Amino acid sequence: MTKTIILNIRTDPQTKQQIQEFAAELGVPVSVIMNAQIKQMLRDRKVVLSTELEPTPYLEKIMREVEADLKTGKNITRTNSLEEALDHLNSL
């Protein structure tokens, strides 16, 4: 049997709750997730920190407006060349 030790980390209560809920959804203890992450970092010799980007409510509103404009052709200018596009922008 492999000997194990306890590794303590500090985190805020909300993060602790979220990782416990996530682990429960997966049906494994938090230690399984953390050990897998640690072993991956050691195997790859790198730490990958990422988060999925989520648009802010303001950006979502702008995106909906752009999608509506694209459907109706409103606020859309089509050009055939960079020069034509720059001329149009300079005329605004």
N, C-alpha and C positions, 0 to 999 in steps of 0.2 A: 504494500500500500504506500502511495506517495504521501510524504509528510506535507502538510499545508500550514500556512501561517495566516494571521489576520492582517490585512492592509487597510488602514483607515484613511479616508479622504474627507475633505471638508467641502460641503456644498450647501446651498440654501434649501430651506424646507420645501419650496415649490419644486425644485429640480429633483429632490429626493422622491417626492410623491409621484412625479411624472415618470421617473425611471422605474419605480416600483409598479406603477400601473402598466407601463409598457412591457415589463418583464412578465407580469401576470397575463397580459394578452397573448404573449408568446408561450406561456406555460412553463417558464423556466425561472430559476432564482436570479436576482440581480447579479450575483457573483459569476454566473455562467456568462452573462453578457460582458461584464467587465473583464473577465479572464480572456474571453475571445478577442476583445479589443486590444488588450495588452499583448497577447501573443501575436496578433496581426502586426502591431507596431514593431515588435522586436524582430519578426520575420522579415518585414519590408524595410526595416531601419528608417522608418519615416512616420510622421504623425500627419494624418489627413484630417483637417478641421474644415467642415463645410456645413452649410445649412441651405435648405431650399429657399430660394428667394420668393417672397410673397409680396405682391404689389400692395401699396398702401390704399386706403379707401379713395384718396384723391386720385392716384394713378389709375385705379379701376374705373373711376368716373371718366377720366380722359380717354381711356381705352374704349369704353362704350361709345363715347362721342365720336371717336375716330372710326370705329366700326360702322356706326350709323352714317357718317359722312361718306365712307367708301361705298356703301350700298346705294346711296342716293346720288353720288357724284358731287355732293356739296363740298366746298372748300378744297377741291381736288384740281390740280393743274397738271396736265400732261405735256411733256416737252420731248423733242426728238434729239436734243444734244445738250451737252453741258453748257455750251455758250447760250443756248436758248433758255435754259433753266436759270442761269445767272442773270441774264437780261430781265427775266420775269421778276426775280427776287429784287433786283435793283430798282425795278419800277414800283415796288410796293411802298 
